[in-house]
Amino acid sequence: MDLDMESMASSIGVSIPVLRFLLCFVATIPVSFLGRFIPGAFFRHVYSAFTGACLSYLSFGFSSNLHFLVPMLLGYAAMVLYRRRCGVITFFSGFGYLIGCHVYYMSGDAWKEGGIDATGALMVLTLKVISCAINYNDGLLKEDGLREAQKNNRLLKLPSLIEYFGYCLCCGSHFAGPVYEMKDYLEWTERKGIWAKSKKGPSPYGATLRALMQAAFCMGLYVYLAPHFPLTIFTDPIYQQWGFWKRLGYQYMCGFTARWKYYFIWSISEAAVIISGLGFSGWTESSPPKPKWDRAKNVDILGVELAKSSVTLPLVWNIQVSTWLRYYVYERLIQNGKKPGFFQLLATQTVSAVWHGLYPGYIIFFIQSAVMIAGSRVLYRWQQATSNSLIKKMFVFMNFAYTLLVLNYSCVGFMVLSLRETLASYGSVYYIGTILPIVLILLSYIIKPAKPVRSKARKEE
């Protein structure tokens, strides 16, 4: 068996632990499919918790489930013992434990060398535990003054322990997401809301097949491109001998190549959540109406690769985590009667950086991304201030080119992780992706166009 695993792993260029994880990860699809036939809410919770724990054990070993139990039990204990502050307690205890695991295992180094551990799954689980506690905390508040997301997701009643465990481990979604809300999970298992038996649900098979075909394409492209663009070259003397444009182009191709790995992972998780039925999120308003699977969607590939503005990136990349950050960090830092500013953006990106791990590359990337978004907003404001259609189109193109350049420059830090390699890659292109957004932000204090009358949709952007 070990020999078969070794030959399979070598044939696709991964280590045996990564292959074991991938097999268990793909197994979430048939496991989620079988879950459709489990009768009764209680048995669905048991099935979700049991299969999630088994897949974790097969992927990472017995210790993984012990790690998962810590934030899960801390969060549940906070909800039982001190509801008024359970959200804050769970937030800091969950992140505290996650940071401890990041420091102890230094998973980023293992991932770069072809290893894998349960820290990645613990990251997703931590978000689910925190959102559940915060929503239970919100259940004490009056609806007046609550944001729409708070009204929709708040929990008036404490979930039972088996409901809670099922929610945390359902569909193997703790492996790589997507993150979803406890209220949605309960309605799905109890066949209420849009999943009510009285309502005819859509067939998930077409959407599942589409996600699987997307996953196959993404994996094939990544396996083809990855050997051509190694990340180890940024400190190589050969790289330093290249011209500016070649180095900048190589950085773009490194970022472009790495993203297909994430597209593959998220496409598999999307297929699992869709086929379970949990991914269903309602119907379109078209005629005839078509089913939406937004709850399962974690990435819009074309939306990322052809992004017209950095502002839109959180809406199309790691979508459910970006939504979590908006609901549970960004919006909760906005004071009543005041508009959000750079502080809320930077704080949210800092939380995201810490969530990923304490490597310098992560910290630098997410600070960079906050500055990148702020610079993109400047270009958008200038674009909206002009009535000349040609100049508007020029600003649209400038914002697209700016996003393409700064994103792929910045994401090198996310990939190489170490401070030395991050600075070497940034310095090799004269820190253009750092200087450009800072210059735009500074220019915004000098060039202040009159504020145009905007629609509500544009105001939200």
Disulfide bonds with the S-S distance in Angstrom:
none
